[in-house]
Amino acid sequence: MGQLSDIRRMITSRKYIREFAEDYAGRYGKNPREVLQDIVQAKKMNHISFGEYEWIGHYDLTAEQKKTVSTLWTRMEFRKMFTDRRYIGMLMNKYIFSKVFAEFYGRRCAQALEVDGDLLKRLGDNGGRVVYKPNCKGMGKGIRILPVTTKQEIDEALECIRSEGNGIVEEYICQNEVLSELYPKAVSVIRFYSVCSPQGAFLFAPVLTVAHQNEISNGCQDALTSMVDIRTGEVLTQAVDQNEMVEYETHPVTGKAFQGVMLPFWEETIGMMRRVVPLASKISNIGWDVAITGEGPVLVEANTIPGFTTAQYSGFGRITQGYGYQPLFDAVHGIGFEDDGRYEKVVLKL
């Protein structure tokens, strides 16, 4: 019975792969049979998903470039080998995170269950808003930006917070004017990735994430993302909508160009990350979100299964000469990362 189920799963899988190959070939003017062969080989190599295959532009990569593609599966293998799961809670629980990294948090934070009207008013002194976040959800889910200037707003905010349940309430981050010019309605963040293993610790692939229309910058829901030079803080690319694969040279609301923006306090930001990453070295792969205020960088939060879409987007492949980030995860095979110059703008050894 088990063998029959395996055969059925294999037939179903082949059907979906064939359908995807035909659709992909039709949309990009490729040979369906060649696409089918390519994706079957890719799945054997690193269990690539359909979304990753298209986003990376896998079909058009050379054989050498394909070997360097990092997928969700290869990163999970890395995390399984090198992450001590006893430490994950300090990132997943947002209140614990705010305490562990208090030196870099840069704002007041309270547990939602302890919040009353007076505390809300104090938290909202800087800008008239507070942020509610569920304690253990990711991908921007459940976050609320709540005005707390008037008594009515405070009462409504309290009602919202109490209805949401366990979480945190914190001061709203007032971002630097350079980022406000790009889009003032939401706090833009820089996503850094880190890896830690016996082969070394690295900070890499900084991504500027700017909200498209909403009040929260989150690549999974409503954001435009661009690659940043890790050594200078210069935005290197136009922005791409991760959900639609549409590129923007300028922000569709403000008209401000992305490429060429120099992010402020960059030396201080990298200095902060050099101090932050070792504090969580027991967690092998982290996505760190950083905001830049008028006084400098602050940590927003961190993710133990970070999205990796922009980092390997085909439209930004020129930054690494078309090569992906798998060499940073090859420690699972006992192979250390060696930069031959391709990763000069996007990888720092810590």
N, C-alpha and C positions, 0 to 999 in steps of 0.2 A: 504493500500500500504506500509506504514511504517513497519507494523508488518511482512509482507511478506519479505521485505528487511532484517529485523533483522534475520529471519529464514535462509535466504540464506547465510548471513554472518556467522551465527553459523555453518551451514553445511560446508562451505568453510574452516572455522577455524579448525573444527574437522578433515577435510581431511588432512590439512597441519600438524596438530599435529600427526595424525596417521602415515603419511609418514615419519615424522622426527623420531618418535619412532621406526619404523621398520628399518630405516637406522642406527640409533644410536645403536640399539640392535645388528644389524649385525656386526658393526665395533668393538663393545666392548664385544661381546659374552654374551649379556644379553637376558632376556626373553622379547619379544616385548610387550606383554600384560602388564607386570609389569612396563616397562618403560612408556607406555602410561598412566597407572594409576598414576604413580609418577609425570609426567610432568603436567597432568591435575590438580592434587592437588596443585602442585607448582604454576601454573598460577592462581589458585583461591586464593592462599596465598599472592603472591606478584607480580603477572603479569610478571613472569620471561620470558626472551626471550630464543629462542633456543640457541643462542650463549652463553648467560650467563649459561644456564643449562649445556652445555657441558664443558665450561671452568672451572666452579666451581666443576664439578664432582658431581652434585647434587644427582644422583641416589645412590651413595655409601655413602652419609652422613647419620648419625643417625637422628631420628626425632627431637631430641633436637638441633642438628647442623643446620638442615634445617630452623629452626625458626630464626636463626641468619644471614641468607643470605641477604645481601643488593642488591637490583636491581636498575636499572635506574628508575623504577617507584616509589619505596619507597623513593629514594633520591629526586625525583621531588616533591613528597608530602611534604617532609621536607623543600625544598626550597620555595615552595608555601606558607607554613605557617610562615616561619621565615625570609625570605629575603625581605628587603625594596628595591624594584626595582629602586627607584630613585638613588641608589648608584652604580648600575651595570656598568654604563658608565665609571667609573674610572678604571675598569679592562678591559672592552671590547675595549676601545680606547687606543691603545698602546702609543700614545704620551702623553695623559693625565696620563696614568699609570706611565710613566717615570718621570713625574713632581710630582705627589702625593707621589711616593716612591723614590724621588731623593736621599735621604740619603743612600739608600740601592742599588741603581742602578749601581753605580760604573763605568759608562762610559758615554761619550758624545753622545748626541742624537739630531737630528734635523728633522724638518718636510721636507719631500721629496720636496715639492714645493719651499723650500727656499735654496735648495742645489745647489751650483755651483762648478766649478772645483777646486777652491782654498779650499773650505770647505771640499770637498771630499779628497783632498790631506792631509789636517790636520787630518781628521778623520781616515785616513789610515796610519798615522805615526807609529802606534803600530802594526806592522805585515803586512802592505801592503794590507789589505783587509778591506772592510766595509760590513755591513749587511743591506739589504733592507727588510722591512716588511710591508705588507698591514696593514692599521690602525685597521681594525676590523674583520679580518679573523682569524680562529683558525685551529687547527689540522696541523700546519706547512705549510698550503697552501700559495703559493705565495712568500715564503721567498727566497731571492737570496743572495748568497755569491759572492761579486764582487771584483776582484783584482783592485787596484788603484795605482800601482807603477809607471807606465809609462804614458806619455801623451795619448797614444793610449788607454790604459786601462781606464784612467779617462774619455776620450771621450765616450768610449763604455759603461761605467758604467752610465754616465749621460743620454745617449740615452735610456738605459734600464729602469732607474728610471723614466724618463719622460713618457715612454710608459706604465709603470705600473699604473701611476696615484697616488692618495692620499695614503700616507704611511709615514713611518719614515726611516731614514738612521742613523745608529749608528756605533760606533767603534766595531770591532770584539773582542770578549772575548778571552783572552789568558789563557787557563785553566792550572791548576796545573799539574806538571809533573807526578804525580801519575795517574791521569786520562788520560793524553796523552799516557802513557805506555799501557793503555788498548786499546785505539784507538786514534791516533793522528789527523785524518782527520776531525773530527767534535768535537764540544764542547759537552761533556756529561753533563747531568743535573740530579739533584735529584728532583723528584716530591714529595712534601709533600701535604697532604690533611688536611683541617681544617674544623671544624664544630663549629658554635656559635648559641646558643639558650638560653632561660631562664634557662635551665638545666646546662649550663656551656659551656666553650670553650675548645676544644681539638685539638691537632696536632697529626697526626697519619699516619701510613702506608708509610714511606719513601721508594721510589722506585728509584733505579739507572737506568737511561736510557742511553744506549750507542748505537751509530749508528752502523749498520751492515756493510754497504758499502758506504753510501752516506756522504754528507757534513753536514747534519742536523740530530740531534738526535730527533726523533719523533716517539713515540710508535704506532701512527696510520699508519705510512708509512714504516719506515725502522729503526727498533731499537730492541735491546735486553735488557730485563729488569730483574732486580734482587731486592730482598727485602733487606733492610738495617736495622740494629739494631738502633732504634731511640735514645738509650742512649749512644751508644759507637761509632757509625759510621762504624761498621764492616759490610761488605757485607755478608749476611747470607746464600745465595743460589747460585746455578748456575743461568744462565740467560735463559730466554725463549723468543722466537720470538712470539710476540703477534698475528701476522697475520697467522702464520703457526703452532703454538703450537709445535714447535721444541725446545728442550732444548740444551744448550751448556755449558759445563764445562769451556771451554776456548773460547776466542774470535776467530772466524774463520779466521781473518786476521792476528792478532798479536800473537795469541797463548797464551795470558796472561789469567790466571785463574781469574774468577770472585769471587768465594767464598773465604773469608778470607781477601780481600782487605780492608785496613783501610783508610777510606776517611779522608783527611786532614782537619784541621780547623773545626772539628766537634762541639766542644764546642762553637766556635764563630758562627757557622751556626745555632745551636739551639738558641743561644742568640739573633741572628738577627730575627729568626722566632717568638720568644716571643714578640718582639717589633713590628713586621710587622702585625701579625694577628689581634691585637686589632684595628689597623687603618682601617680595613675593616670588623669590626664585624657586620655591618648591612647587610652583605652578608653572608648567613648562611652556605654555603658549597663552598669551593674554592679549586682548585688544583694549588699549587704554584710551579713554576719551578725555581730552584736555580743552579747556576754554581759556581764552586770553582776555583778561580784564584791563582796565586802565592802569593797574598797578603791576600786572604781570600774569603768569600762567597759574591756573588752578586745576586740580583733578576734578572731573565730573563723575566718572564711574569707571569700572573695568569689567570686562567680559571674559569668561573662561572658554567660551566657544565662539570666538569672534567671527563675524562675517568678513569675507575676504574678496569680495567681488571686484571693487575698483582696482585693487593692487595688480591684478593680472588682466585687466581689460585690454582687449586687442588694440583699441585706439590709442592706448598709452604705452604700447609695447616698445616704442622707440627709445624710451628711457633706459631700458635694460637690453637693448638690441634684440628684443623679441624673446628673451629668456624669462622663465618663471622663477618662483621662489622656493621650489622644492629643495635646492641645495642647502637651505637653512634648516630643513627638517630631515636631512639624510643622516643625522646622528643616530637614527634607529638602525642604521647599517654600520655604525662606527666610523662614519665619514665626517670629518670636520669641514666647515665652510671655508672656502678660499675664494676671495674676490679677485678675478682677473681684470678688473676695471669696469665690467658691465654694470656692477651694482654700486658704483661710486656715489651716485646721487641719492640712493635710497636705503643703504645699509650702514649701520655703525656698530662696531664691535665695542662692547662695554667692558 
